[in-house]
Amino acid sequence: MGFLGRSFINDLEQAVDQYVVYRDILVETALEFELYLAITQGTYKSNFQRKLTQMIINRNQVKLLIVDAESEVIVQWID
C-alpha cells in the first residue's frame, strides 16, 4: 500500500481493512505470524501523526513497520 491515491483517508481505509482481513485469517488458521502494515518514513511523518489516523490505527490494533524507502532499511517497529 503506497498511500499515493487522491485521498489519504480512502487509502487508509483500504489498508486497514486489508490488514484486519489478513489478521483474521492468521488467527482463524492458527498461524503464528506477526502482521505489520509497512509504510515509508515520509508517510508516517506526514500522515500517521494525525489524531484521526492514530485513533483508527489504535482501535484496529494495527502494528506498523516504518521503512526508509531510500536506504530500504527498517526504521521502527510499532506494536
Secondary structure as GFF3:
##gff-version 3
##sequence-region A 1 79
A	DSSP	alpha_helix	8	28	.	.	.	ID=ss1
A	DSSP	beta_strand	37	40	.	.	.	ID=ss2
A	DSSP	alpha_helix	41	47	.	.	.	ID=ss3
A	DSSP	alpha_helix	51	59	.	.	.	ID=ss4
A	DSSP	beta_strand	64	68	.	.	.	ID=ss5
A	DSSP	beta_strand	73	78	.	.	.	ID=ss6
###
